[in-house]
Amino acid sequence: MDKIKRLRDKMEEQEVDLIVLAPGANLNWLIGVNPHADERPLLFFLTLSDSAFLMPELEAKSARQHTDIEFYNWSDASGPLTAVDSVLSDMKSHSFRTFVIDDTMRADHAAIIQDKLKNLKRLFTSSTIGVLRMQKDTGEQKILRINAHQADLAMQRAWEIIKPGLSEEDIALAIQNSFSDQGASPQFSIVASGENSAFPHHQTGSRKLKEGDAIVIDLGGRFERYTSDITRMSTIGNPHKDYALVHQIVEDAICAALKAAIPGEIAKNVDKAAREAIEKEGFGKYFVHRTGHGLGTEIHEAPFITSSSETILEPGMVFSIEPGIYMPGKFGVRLEEIVILHDDGPEILSKIPRELKVINHS
């Protein structure tokens, strides 16, 4: 079904009369358009029957190549306010009751809309477009499977070159080149070696790999507007004496979360399952982040698998399960799967086993 039709159906269900989106993930998901965003207000307006862009004249010719939706142009000389009034007047905003504003919109642009619609009830996009984005259709799921395969190949490329003396940055470059070679756009490549592996969001740097290092590799690329994400562990030679125990505990946590991830379950209970598996082994204080996040056109999007999330899991949702244990001054272990939730449970997208990859160069 057409995404705009689906969104309008959701608007009717939620009694929403108007949605206003800024350039970004929501707009790109909805109509596949990603116009240039800066300090000039460029906004997309959608009602149950009409749609229009508030469009800076500076961007109009470029944007027109990508959409035939009506433009309400404004210039730097005139400013946007008159054009905003025209959009709202033509859309008969005087009869509106509720509007939705993009929760990623610049505050000054949001203020313009809110000032014009002072007497209306305001919601954010999580109530409408956010609900739709959480449930991927079969076409989106197909792309995500392709993306996961690309990520697997990028991980394997990294493992192929790992050896003592190379830097984290060297490994990250190989990952980026793998995505580019596959026609994807590299998005991130966290390579955290040795003591750096105890930092969940380590900034890949110049540290040289050495014998005995535990290495966290967390990577992702973008293909056909959708993203990938995977984390696996490797070591150069034999790991730290405590490594096998910690890796197994993290593996147990993933298995517990996968078992809990079924339609109708509350997201926080998936986080709870992973957390309890780690806590019962005495490592709870070393699991310092949420269990997972949604994945789609953004690397991090709803649903979020946290200890407080009340989101009800439904078929079609795509999210990560990525518990970790991080021991400062020693090492860290994180394992991550992206899953598509089906009626009978989660489908794991990666084909790479989660056991430790031991790389020997002797």
C-alpha positions in Angstrom: 0.0 0.0 0.0 1.2 3.5 -0.8 2.9 5.1 2.3 0.9 8.3 2.1 -2.3 6.3 1.9 -1.2 4.3 5.0 -0.2 7.5 6.8 -3.6 9.1 6.0 -5.4 6.1 7.3 -3.4 6.4 10.5 -4.2 10.1 10.7 -7.9 9.4 10.5 -7.5 6.7 13.2 -5.7 9.2 15.5 -7.9 12.1 14.5 -5.0 14.1 13.2 -5.7 16.8 10.6 -2.2 18.0 9.6 1.3 16.6 9.7 4.3 18.9 9.2 7.7 17.3 8.4 11.2 18.7 8.1 13.9 17.2 5.8 15.2 14.1 7.4 14.4 10.4 8.0 10.6 10.8 8.3 10.2 12.7 5.0 12.7 10.5 3.2 10.8 7.4 4.4 7.4 8.8 3.3 8.2 10.1 -0.2 11.8 9.3 -0.9 12.8 12.9 -1.0 15.6 14.4 1.0 15.9 18.1 0.2 18.8 20.3 1.4 18.2 21.5 5.0 19.6 24.6 6.5 18.4 27.6 8.5 15.8 28.4 5.9 12.5 26.7 6.8 11.7 23.9 4.2 8.7 22.0 5.4 6.3 19.4 4.1 2.6 19.7 4.9 0.2 16.8 4.7 -3.6 16.7 5.3 -6.1 14.0 4.6 -6.6 15.5 1.1 -3.7 17.8 0.3 0.1 18.1 0.4 2.5 20.9 -0.2 6.0 22.1 0.5 7.1 25.4 2.1 10.1 25.9 -0.2 12.9 28.4 -0.1 13.3 29.8 -3.6 17.0 29.0 -3.4 16.2 25.2 -3.2 13.1 25.2 -5.5 14.8 24.2 -8.9 16.8 21.5 -7.3 14.0 20.1 -5.3 11.6 20.1 -8.3 13.7 17.4 -9.9 12.6 15.0 -7.2 8.9 15.7 -6.6 5.8 17.2 -8.3 4.2 18.2 -5.1 3.0 21.8 -5.0 5.6 24.4 -3.8 4.8 27.5 -1.8 8.0 29.4 -2.5 9.5 32.2 -0.4 12.6 34.3 -0.8 15.2 35.6 1.6 13.8 39.1 0.9 10.2 38.2 1.8 10.8 35.7 4.5 8.7 32.5 5.1 5.8 33.7 7.2 3.5 34.9 4.4 4.1 31.6 2.5 3.2 29.7 5.7 0.0 31.6 6.0 -0.9 30.7 2.4 -0.2 27.0 2.9 -2.4 26.9 6.0 -5.1 29.0 4.5 -5.3 26.9 1.4 -5.4 23.7 3.6 -8.3 25.3 5.6 -6.4 25.1 8.9 -9.2 27.0 10.6 -11.1 23.7 10.8 -8.2 21.7 12.2 -8.2 20.2 15.7 -4.9 18.3 16.0 -1.6 18.6 14.2 1.6 16.5 14.3 5.0 18.1 14.1 8.2 16.3 13.2 10.1 15.6 16.4 13.5 16.1 14.6 12.5 19.6 13.3 14.7 22.6 14.2 13.2 24.4 17.2 13.0 27.8 15.4 11.1 26.2 12.5 8.8 24.3 14.9 8.1 27.6 16.7 6.8 29.1 13.4 4.2 26.4 13.0 3.2 26.3 16.6 2.7 30.1 16.6 0.4 29.8 13.6 -1.6 26.9 15.2 -1.8 28.0 18.8 -5.2 26.7 19.5 -4.7 23.2 18.2 -3.7 20.1 20.0 -0.1 19.2 19.1 1.4 15.7 18.9 4.7 14.4 17.6 5.5 12.0 14.8 5.7 8.9 17.0 1.9 8.9 17.1 1.5 8.4 13.4 4.4 8.1 11.0 6.6 6.6 13.7 4.1 3.8 14.2 4.2 3.0 10.5 8.0 3.1 10.3 8.4 0.5 13.0 6.6 -2.1 11.0 8.6 -2.9 7.8 6.7 -4.3 4.8 8.0 -7.1 2.7 9.9 -4.8 0.4 11.7 -3.1 3.2 12.5 -6.5 4.8 14.0 -7.7 1.5 16.3 -4.6 1.4 17.3 -5.2 5.0 18.3 -8.8 4.3 20.5 -7.5 1.4 22.1 -4.9 3.8 22.8 -7.6 6.4 24.6 -9.7 3.8 26.7 -6.7 2.9 27.5 -6.1 6.6 28.5 -9.8 6.9 31.0 -9.4 4.0 32.4 -6.2 5.5 33.0 -8.0 8.8 34.7 -10.9 7.0 36.9 -8.4 5.1 38.0 -6.9 8.4 38.9 -10.3 9.8 40.9 -11.2 6.7 43.4 -8.3 7.3 43.6 -8.2 11.1 47.1 -8.7 12.4 49.5 -7.2 15.0 50.8 -3.8 14.0 47.8 -2.6 12.0 45.8 0.2 13.6 42.1 0.3 14.4 41.8 2.9 11.6 43.4 0.5 9.1 40.7 -2.1 9.9 37.9 0.6 9.7 39.2 1.6 6.2 38.9 -2.0 5.0 35.3 -2.1 6.3 34.5 1.2 4.5 36.0 -0.1 1.3 34.0 -3.3 1.5 30.7 -1.4 1.7 31.8 0.9 -1.2 32.8 -2.1 -3.3 29.3 -3.5 -2.8 27.6 -0.3 -3.9 26.6 0.7 -0.4 27.5 3.8 1.6 29.7 3.2 4.7 27.9 4.6 7.8 30.1 3.7 10.8 32.9 1.3 11.7 33.7 1.1 15.4 36.9 -0.9 15.8 37.8 -1.1 19.5 40.9 -3.1 20.5 42.4 -4.2 23.8 41.4 -1.9 26.6 39.5 0.2 24.1 37.0 -2.6 23.8 35.7 -1.7 27.2 34.3 1.6 25.7 30.8 0.8 24.2 31.1 3.7 21.7 34.8 3.9 21.3 36.1 6.4 18.7 38.2 4.3 16.3 41.8 5.6 16.5 45.4 5.0 15.9 46.1 2.3 18.5 48.0 -0.6 17.0 46.7 -4.1 17.4 48.7 -6.6 19.3 48.8 -10.2 20.3 46.1 -11.1 22.8 43.8 -8.2 22.0 40.1 -8.6 22.2 38.5 -6.6 19.3 35.0 -5.3 19.1 33.9 -4.5 15.6 30.6 -2.8 15.2 29.8 -1.7 11.6 27.0 -0.7 9.3 26.3 0.6 5.8 23.5 2.1 3.8 21.9 0.6 0.7 18.7 1.8 -1.0 18.1 4.2 1.8 18.2 1.4 4.5 20.9 0.6 7.0 22.7 -2.4 8.4 24.3 -3.0 11.8 26.2 -5.9 13.3 28.7 -6.5 16.1 31.1 -9.4 16.4 34.1 -10.3 18.5 37.6 -11.4 17.5 40.9 -11.8 19.2 44.5 -11.9 18.0 45.7 -15.2 19.3 44.6 -16.4 22.8 42.4 -14.0 24.6 42.5 -12.8 28.2 42.0 -15.6 30.7 38.5 -14.4 31.7 37.4 -13.8 28.1 35.6 -17.2 27.5 33.4 -16.8 30.5 32.3 -13.2 29.6 31.7 -14.1 26.0 29.5 -17.0 27.1 27.5 -14.8 29.4 26.8 -12.3 26.7 25.8 -15.1 24.3 23.4 -16.4 27.0 21.9 -12.9 27.3 21.3 -12.7 23.5 19.7 -16.1 23.6 17.4 -15.1 26.5 16.4 -11.9 24.7 15.7 -13.7 21.4 13.5 -16.2 23.3 11.6 -13.2 24.9 11.1 -11.4 21.6 7.7 -12.5 20.5 4.7 -10.6 19.1 2.6 -9.2 22.0 5.5 -8.9 24.4 6.5 -5.6 25.9 9.9 -4.3 24.7 11.1 -3.8 28.2 10.7 -7.5 28.9 13.2 -8.3 26.2 15.7 -5.9 27.8 14.9 -7.6 31.2 15.6 -11.0 29.8 19.0 -10.0 28.6 19.8 -8.0 31.7 18.9 -10.8 34.1 21.1 -13.3 32.2 24.0 -11.0 32.9 23.1 -10.0 36.4 22.7 -13.5 37.7 26.4 -14.1 36.8 27.5 -11.1 38.8 28.3 -8.8 35.8 25.2 -6.5 35.9 27.2 -3.4 36.7 29.2 -3.9 33.5 26.1 -3.9 31.2 25.7 -0.2 30.8 23.4 0.4 27.9 20.0 -0.7 26.5 19.5 -4.1 24.9 18.6 -2.8 21.4 17.2 -0.3 19.0 15.1 -0.3 15.9 16.7 -0.2 12.4 15.5 1.0 9.1 16.2 4.3 7.3 18.0 5.3 10.4 20.6 3.3 12.3 18.8 4.1 15.6 15.0 4.4 15.4 11.9 3.0 17.2 11.3 0.5 18.7 13.8 0.9 21.5 14.5 -2.1 23.6 15.1 -0.5 26.9 14.2 -1.2 30.6 11.4 1.4 30.5 9.9 0.9 27.0 6.2 0.0 27.0 6.2 -0.6 23.2 4.2 -3.7 22.3 6.2 -5.8 19.8 4.5 -6.6 16.6 5.3 -8.6 13.5 7.3 -6.6 11.0 9.3 -4.7 13.6 13.1 -4.7 13.0 15.5 -4.2 15.9 18.8 -5.1 17.4 19.6 -7.3 20.3 23.0 -6.3 21.5 23.9 -6.9 25.2 27.4 -6.3 26.3 29.8 -6.5 29.2 32.5 -3.8 29.5 35.3 -4.2 32.1 37.3 -1.0 32.3 41.1 -1.6 32.0 40.6 -5.1 30.7 38.3 -5.7 27.7 34.7 -5.6 26.6 32.4 -8.0 24.8 29.4 -7.0 22.7 27.4 -9.3 20.3 24.7 -7.9 18.1 22.0 -9.4 15.9 19.4 -7.5 13.8 16.1 -9.4 13.8 12.8 -9.1 11.9 10.0 -10.1 14.2 7.5 -12.6 12.6 4.4 -14.3 14.0 6.6 -17.2 15.1 9.4 -15.2 16.5 12.6 -13.3 15.4 14.4 -13.9 12.1 18.2 -13.2 12.6 19.5 -11.4 9.5 23.2 -12.1 9.9 24.6 -15.4 8.8 27.9 -15.0 10.8 28.1 -17.2 13.9 28.5 -15.3 17.2 31.3 -17.4 18.6 34.7 -15.8 19.0 36.8 -15.4 15.9 40.4 -16.3 16.9 42.9 -14.9 14.4 46.4 -16.5 14.5 49.4 -15.3 12.7 52.1 -17.6 14.0 
